[in-house]
């Protein structure tokens, strides 16, 4: 699981890379991924409450069970689910 700092650094790197890309489609994809990483970093930074983490896990599982047509969105939800599970395990180890 990537740390908040690693997610933020990768998001920043992608935002900088956007300026050097001329292909509009690739530029958009990089910008979208940068935003996804930044959002995940902030969500991770805010969530230290085990009850909130469990609620998020349930929400991610429900979202995946309902089906997601967009493969990129599905990948993001799967990554967020894995990160939430890891965070919950790590919090339990610290307690």
N, C-alpha and C positions, 0 to 999 in steps of 0.2 A: 504494500500500500504506500502510495506516495504521501509525503508529508505536505503540510500547508505550504511550506517554503518551496518545496520542489514543484508543486502545482503552480504556484505563483510565478516561479522562475520560467517554467515551460510556457505559461501563458504569455509572459512578457517577451520571450524569445520568438514565439509565433507572431505576436503583434508587430515586432520589429521586422520579421521576415515578410510580412504583408507588403511593406513598402518596396521591397526589391523584386516583387513578382509582377509580371505584366499581364498574365492570363487572368481575366476577370473571374472565371469559375474557380480557379485555384486560390485566388485572392480571397474570395468569399468563403471557401472551405477553411482556409487558414484562420480567418477572422472568426468564423463560427466555432472552431475548435478552441481558439484562444478564449473566447467567451465562456464556453463550457468548462474549461479548466479553471478559469477565474471564479466562476460560480461554485464549482465543487470546492475550491480552496476556502471560499468564504463560508460555505455551509459546514465544512469540516471544522473551521476555526470557531464557529458559533456553537457547535453541538458537542457538549460534554455531559449532557443530561441523559442517562441511560433510557429513561422513558421516551424521550424525544427520538432517540436513536432507534428504539424498538418500533415506534410509530412509523418512522421513515422506512424501516425495513419492511414492515407490513404494506406500506403504500407502494414501495418499489415492486414487491412481489405481486401485489394486486394489479399493478400497471402491466407487468410482464405477462401475467396470466390472462389479462383481457386482450392482449395482443397489441403489438406496435408494428405498423406497416413500414415505417421508415427505419432502415437498418442502422443509420447513424444514431438516431434517437434511441433505438433499442440497445445499442452498444453503450451509450452514455448511462442509461438506466441500469444496465448490468454492472457497469463499473461502479456506479454510486451504491448499488446494493452490496457489492463486494467490499467497498470501502467502509460502509456502515457496519457490516458484520465484523470486519477487522477492528474497527474502532471500539465496538462493544466488547470484544474479547480483550483488547488492550486495556480498556477501562476496568474490566473485571480483574485483570492481573494486578493493576495498581491499587485496587481497593484492599 
